[in-house]
Amino acid sequence: MRIAGTNIPNEKKILFSLPYIYGIGPTLARQVLEVAKVDGNIRTKDLTNEQQDAIRAIVEKSYKTEGDLRREVQANIKTLKDIKSYRGIRHMKHLPVRGQNTKRNSRTVRGNARKTMGSGRKPTGGKT
C-alpha cells in the first residue's frame, strides 16, 4: 500500500504501518484510524479498497507529510541560521541544539572521536 509517496509494510498491523510515513507518529496514526473508522489490528494487506482510500484521503488532505514537511523543517532551520540565533549557530557548527552535554556524547560530530586501543599492548615488532 502506498500513502503520501511512501510504501508502508503489508505484513504489519495498520496501526504500526502508518508511522512509516514521515510526519505521522503513533498518536496521529491512532487518530487517523479513528476518523477513518478502521480497526488498528487489521493487517495492511487485509484492508479493503474503501478503507485504503479513506486512510489515504485523511492523511493527504489533513496533514503535512513527507516532502512538504521536510521542506518546512529545513526552511525553519535555515531561518534560525540566517538570523544567527543561538539554535541557528549550533546547527551551523553541527553541535547538539537542545542543550545536551557535549563532553562525553557527540564526540564524533565534533571530530574528537577517540580510537580505542587493543589492550595497551605495543604492536609486535616486525622483521629484525
C-alpha positions in Angstrom: 0.0 0.0 0.0 1.3 3.5 -0.9 0.3 6.6 1.0 1.8 10.1 0.6 4.6 8.7 -1.6 5.7 6.1 0.9 5.3 2.3 0.7 4.1 1.0 4.0 4.7 -2.6 5.0 1.9 -5.1 4.2 2.6 -7.7 6.9 2.3 -5.3 9.9 -0.9 -4.1 11.5 -2.0 -0.8 10.0 -1.6 1.0 13.4 2.1 0.2 13.2 2.5 0.6 9.5 1.2 4.2 9.3 4.2 5.7 11.3 6.5 4.7 8.4 5.2 7.9 6.8 7.3 10.9 7.8 5.2 13.2 9.9 2.9 10.6 11.3 3.7 9.1 14.7 1.8 6.5 16.8 -0.7 9.0 18.2 -1.5 10.6 14.9 -1.9 7.1 13.3 -4.4 6.2 16.0 -6.4 9.4 15.3 -6.4 8.8 11.6 -7.7 5.3 12.1 -10.4 6.6 14.4 -11.6 9.1 11.9 -11.5 6.6 9.1 -13.3 4.1 11.3 -10.7 1.4 10.7 -9.6 -1.2 13.3 -5.9 -0.8 14.1 -5.4 -4.5 14.4 -6.1 -5.3 10.8 -3.0 -6.1 8.7 -2.3 -3.7 5.9 -2.7 -6.3 3.2 -6.2 -7.2 4.5 -7.6 -3.6 4.2 -10.4 -3.2 1.7 -10.1 -0.6 -1.1 -12.6 1.7 0.6 -10.6 1.6 3.9 -7.4 2.3 2.0 -8.9 5.2 0.2 -10.4 6.6 3.4 -7.0 6.5 5.2 -5.2 7.9 2.1 -7.7 10.8 1.8 -7.4 11.7 5.5 -3.6 11.6 5.6 -3.1 13.5 2.3 -5.7 16.2 3.0 -5.5 16.8 6.7 -1.8 16.5 7.5 1.5 17.8 6.1 3.7 14.8 5.5 6.9 13.7 3.6 8.4 16.2 1.2 6.3 19.2 2.3 7.1 18.7 6.0 10.8 18.0 5.3 11.0 21.3 3.3 9.2 23.2 6.1 11.6 21.9 8.7 14.7 22.7 6.6 13.3 26.2 5.9 12.8 26.7 9.7 16.4 25.7 10.3 17.6 28.0 7.6 15.7 30.9 9.2 17.4 30.2 12.5 20.8 30.2 10.8 20.0 33.4 8.9 19.0 35.4 12.0 22.0 33.9 13.8 20.0 32.8 16.8 21.7 30.5 19.4 20.0 27.5 17.9 21.0 28.5 14.4 24.6 28.8 15.4 24.5 25.4 17.0 23.1 24.0 13.7 25.9 25.7 11.7 28.6 24.2 14.0 26.9 20.7 13.9 26.5 20.7 17.7 23.6 19.5 19.7 20.8 22.1 19.6 18.7 21.2 22.5 21.1 21.6 25.5 22.6 18.2 25.5 26.0 17.7 27.2 28.9 17.6 24.7 31.8 16.4 26.9 31.1 12.7 26.6 28.5 12.4 23.8 28.5 13.9 20.3 32.3 13.4 20.1 32.2 12.0 16.6 30.2 15.0 15.4 32.8 17.4 16.9 35.6 15.5 15.3 37.0 14.3 18.6 36.5 10.6 18.2 39.0 8.6 20.2 40.1 5.4 18.7 40.2 2.5 21.1 43.5 0.6 21.5 43.7 -3.1 21.8 44.6 -3.6 25.4 47.5 -1.3 25.8 50.0 -3.7 24.2 52.6 -2.4 21.9 52.4 -3.8 18.4 54.6 -6.8 17.8 57.9 -6.0 16.2 58.4 -6.7 12.5 61.4 -8.2 10.9 64.7 -7.7 12.7 
